[in-house]
Amino acid sequence: MAVPHPGLWEKSAASIGSNGSTSSGDFSEIEATIHRLCDARSDDDGNRAALLSDLREYLPERWPCLIGYFNVEVAKYEATSNAENQG
């Protein structure tokens, strides 16, 4: 799966806003969120590493917004997966 362009994340994350759930420098939370997203999408290790590497393009102050965006994406994939498993 291709890694989205960082500008797409920035635009999407900005529209969601900060969820306020973490301090801006808490790498462990954003890392865990990325792993949940990759698990939900069945991403390979290469894409997982690319997403983590791309974080260098963002100031830690933007991470709460990215966490919010990734959590929305996780929910979408989980909802789709659950619907497919029930149907």
N, C-alpha and C positions, 0 to 999 in steps of 0.2 A: 504494500500500500504506500502510495506517495505521501511524503510529508507536506502538509499545507505550508504555503508561504507564510513567513512570520508576520507580514503585514495583515494577512487575513485574521490571524490570531489576535493581533493588536486591535483591529477594528471590531471583531466580535467581542473580545473581552471588554473593550471600552463600552460597548452597548449594554453589557450585563452589569458592569460596575463591580466594585469590591464587595465581597461577601463578608468581610471583616472577621473571618474565622481564624486568621493567622497573622502573626507579625510579618512584615514585608520581607524579612530576610530568612524565613524558615524554609530552607531548601528541602528538608525531609518531608514536609507536607506536599509540596508540589511534585516531588519525586514519586511519592506514594500515589498521588492522583494520576500521574502519567502512567504508572504501572497498572493502575486499575483500568484506565482507558485502553491501554494496549491489550490487557487481558480480555476486556469486553469485545474488542475488535479482532482478537486472535492475531495481533501483529507479531511479526518476527522480531528477533533481537536487534536486527539492523535498524528497523524503524524506531524501536524503543530507544536505542542509543542516539539516533538522530534527533528525536524529540528532546531528549535530555541535553544534547549538545546545543541545540537551538536556543536553549534558555540563556546562553551567553549573550544573545542579542537583546535581552530585556533587562532592564534594571530590576533589582529585587523588589522595588516598590510596586512593580506591575504584577508580581507573582500572584497576589490575591485575586486579581481580575482573571488571570489565566487559570487559576484553580477553579474559579466559578465557571468559566467557559468549559474546561475539561469535565467538570462534574455534570454539566448539562449534557455534554456529548456521551458520557458514561450512561446517564439515565436513558438517553435515546437508544443506545445499543442494547441495554438491558431490557427495555420495553419491547423492542423488536424481537429480541431473542426469546423472551417469555411468551410473546404472542405466537411465535412460530412453534414453540414447544407445546402450547396448548391446542393449537389448531391442527 
